[in-house]
Amino acid sequence: MTDGSKLVTETRTAFGKGAARKLRAIGKVPAVLYGHGSEPQHLTLDAHDVFMLVRRSNAIFDLEIEGGSQLALVKDIQRNPVLQGAQAIEHLDLIIVQRGEKVVVDVPVHVEGESAPGTITNLELTSVSIEVEALHIPNNLVVSIEGLEEGAHILAGGIELPTGSTLLTDPEALVVGIMVPAAPQLEDEDAAPAEGDVVESGEASQQTDESAE
């Protein structure tokens, strides 16, 4: 990787699982770049550089391809659930973007602050969909719950968005709700006996004694 998010790529001509394994064995990641009506380009990227950049969602790469430059948005990442770090990244899908172009992305919701004592926070939506300029995609959208009382809720339409972006998620969708956790249910010692249970009372014992006489 050179300056910022710029990545030097190599075109690849070998395909299939075997070829992909060989690339990953030498610290490379296979990728496909497509979009804007162009033919898909099959590329190879440095695995460590990719890993460092995709730690944030919706990463934008400035790809150096055969001496040219192309901006690309990470559309999908295939990961190996067993491995960790750069070795876990198996394949990337990248889409071409242009400067000034708006893209549709899902942005994570980040909750800040503490709600009122005794309450808990339910995060109903972990991300919301927005349309935003490609080079101004936020890392996350911040929702403050500081001091919120039981019953308070935050809808998607109440989240502050970057200037010039548009919310695509339903504005009435519940993102965060504040509630008081239910008290644990204790066994009721005075509960009625279950059918078939035998209960001996003092009166019952007395009647038994009298019948015995």
Number of C-alpha atoms within 10 A of each C-alpha: 16 9 7 9 17 18 21 20 19 16 15 15 10 11 10 7 9 9 14 18 14 12 20 21 11 10 14 23 27 25 23 16 21 16 13 9 7 9 9 13 16 18 19 22 23 20 22 16 19 20 16 13 19 15 9 13 17 20 20 24 24 17 23 16 15 10 8 7 14 16 19 21 21 19 16 13 15 11 16 13 8 7 10 10 12 19 18 18 23 19 21 21 17 23 19 19 22 15 10 11 10 19 16 16 20 17 18 19 20 14 17 11 11 14 19 17 11 10 17 17 20 13 16 13 14 13 18 21 16 20 16 22 21 22 17 14 22 19 14 17 16 15 18 15 20 12 13 20 18 18 10 14 17 19 16 22 16 14 17 11 16 14 9 10 16 15 17 15 14 12 14 11 15 17 22 21 19 20 18 14 11 6 6 6 6 6 7 7 7 6 7 8 10 7 6 6 8 8 7 8 8 8 9 11 11 11 10 11 10 9 8 7 5
